[in-house]
Amino acid sequence: MAFNSDTYHANKYRRIAFEEIAQAKDIKRRAAIGQAYDWEVRRIPSLVSNARTSLRLSRLYRECAKLKL
C-alpha cells in the first residue's frame, strides 16, 4: 500500500488530541486532590479546545484520504 500523507496527518492529529485529553484529565484529577497548580487548572479549557480542533482536523484529513483513493 502506498504512503498516504492525509492518513498520516489524520493519525497524527488524533494522537495529539488524545494526548491533550489525557493531560486535561490528569490535571483535573490532581486538582481534585489539591496537587495541581492554579496555572495548570486554567489550562484545562485550552487543552479541551485544542483537542476538539485536533479531532476536527483528523476527520478532515480522513475525508481527504477517502477522496484520493
C-alpha positions in Angstrom: 0.0 0.0 0.0 1.3 3.4 -0.9 2.1 6.0 1.7 -0.9 8.3 2.2 0.1 11.7 3.6 -3.5 12.5 4.6 -3.8 9.3 6.6 -0.5 10.1 8.3 -1.7 13.5 9.3 -5.1 12.2 10.4 -3.4 9.7 12.7 -1.0 12.4 14.0 -3.8 14.9 14.9 -5.9 12.1 16.5 -2.9 11.1 18.7 -2.3 14.8 19.6 -6.0 15.1 20.6 -5.9 12.1 22.8 -2.7 13.2 24.5 -4.3 16.6 25.2 -7.4 14.9 26.7 -5.2 12.8 28.8 -3.3 15.8 30.1 -6.6 17.6 30.9 -7.8 14.5 32.8 -4.6 14.2 34.7 -4.7 17.9 35.7 -8.4 17.6 36.7 -7.5 14.5 38.8 -4.6 16.3 40.6 -6.8 19.4 41.1 -9.4 17.3 42.9 -6.8 16.1 45.4 -5.1 19.6 45.6 -1.9 18.8 43.9 -2.3 20.9 40.7 -1.0 24.4 40.4 -3.5 27.2 39.5 -1.9 27.9 36.2 -2.4 24.2 35.3 -6.1 24.3 36.2 -6.5 27.4 34.0 -5.1 25.4 31.0 -7.9 22.8 31.1 -10.3 24.7 28.8 -7.5 25.4 26.4 -6.4 21.7 26.3 -10.0 20.6 25.6 -10.5 23.2 22.9 -7.2 22.2 21.2 -8.2 18.6 21.4 -11.5 19.3 19.7 -9.7 21.2 17.0 -7.2 18.3 16.5 -10.1 15.8 16.2 -11.8 18.0 13.6 -8.5 18.2 11.6 -8.2 14.5 11.9 -11.7 14.0 10.5 -10.9 16.4 7.7 -7.7 14.6 6.7 -9.6 11.2 6.8 -12.2 12.6 4.4 -9.4 13.9 2.1 -7.8 10.5 2.2 -11.0 8.8 1.2 -11.4 11.1 -1.8 -7.9 10.3 -3.1 -8.5 6.5 -3.0 
